[in-house]
Amino acid sequence: MNNGLVAYNEGMVRKHFISYRQTAKQGSPAAWHNIGGIFLEGRGTIKPDIGKAHHYYHVASLLGFKQSQYLLGSHNHEGTTSVSSTLMCRIKTQ
């Protein structure tokens, strides 16, 4: 990938992240879930952080977001704690 495309992609991740944060502050469970996904997988300049991912998924699940509830339920049932094992449980939200 060329440097221009990498910079563009990183800029788009930042733009989406900022947008999700603003929407999450307004109470959107989907936004909380999407931020969790950014931290789970690590995107752009954001490194994977399972603790932050879990926090955002947890808030989304408390707000009734089914995908987050499923993800956390699978995660807790399997007793997994690593990013790679959590990724195997993750379902697509698109």
URPE-V323877 format. One record per residue. N is the residue number from 0. RES is the residue in three letters. NEAR is the number of other ideal C-beta (glycine too) atoms within 10 Angstrom. Layout:
# URPE-V323877
<<N,RES,NEAR> <N,RES,NEAR>>
This chain:
# URPE-V323877
<<0,MET,7> <1,ASN,7> <2,ASN,7> <3,GLY,8> <4,LEU,9> <5,VAL,11> <6,ALA,11> <7,TYR,12> <8,ASN,13> <9,GLU,14> <10,GLY,12> <11,MET,12> <12,VAL,16> <13,ARG,14> <14,LYS,11> <15,HIS,15> <16,PHE,18> <17,ILE,10> <18,SER,12> <19,TYR,21> <20,ARG,13> <21,GLN,11> <22,THR,16> <23,ALA,21> <24,LYS,10> <25,GLN,7> <26,GLY,9> <27,SER,16> <28,PRO,20> <29,ALA,16> <30,ALA,22> <31,TRP,25> <32,HIS,24> <33,ASN,22> <34,ILE,24> <35,GLY,28> <36,GLY,21> <37,ILE,20> <38,PHE,22> <39,LEU,21> <40,GLU,14> <41,GLY,14> <42,ARG,18> <43,GLY,17> <44,THR,10> <45,ILE,16> <46,LYS,9> <47,PRO,16> <48,ASP,15> <49,ILE,17> <50,GLY,8> <51,LYS,16> <52,ALA,23> <53,HIS,18> <54,HIS,15> <55,TYR,23> <56,TYR,27> <57,HIS,16> <58,VAL,18> <59,ALA,27> <60,SER,21> <61,LEU,12> <62,LEU,17> <63,GLY,9> <64,PHE,22> <65,LYS,13> <66,GLN,20> <67,SER,25> <68,GLN,18> <69,TYR,15> <70,LEU,26> <71,LEU,18> <72,GLY,12> <73,SER,16> <74,HIS,19> <75,ASN,9> <76,HIS,9> <77,GLU,12> <78,GLY,7> <79,THR,16> <80,THR,11> <81,SER,9> <82,VAL,15> <83,SER,9> <84,SER,14> <85,THR,22> <86,LEU,13> <87,MET,10> <88,CYS,15> <89,ARG,18> <90,ILE,10> <91,LYS,6> <92,THR,13> <93,GLN,2>>
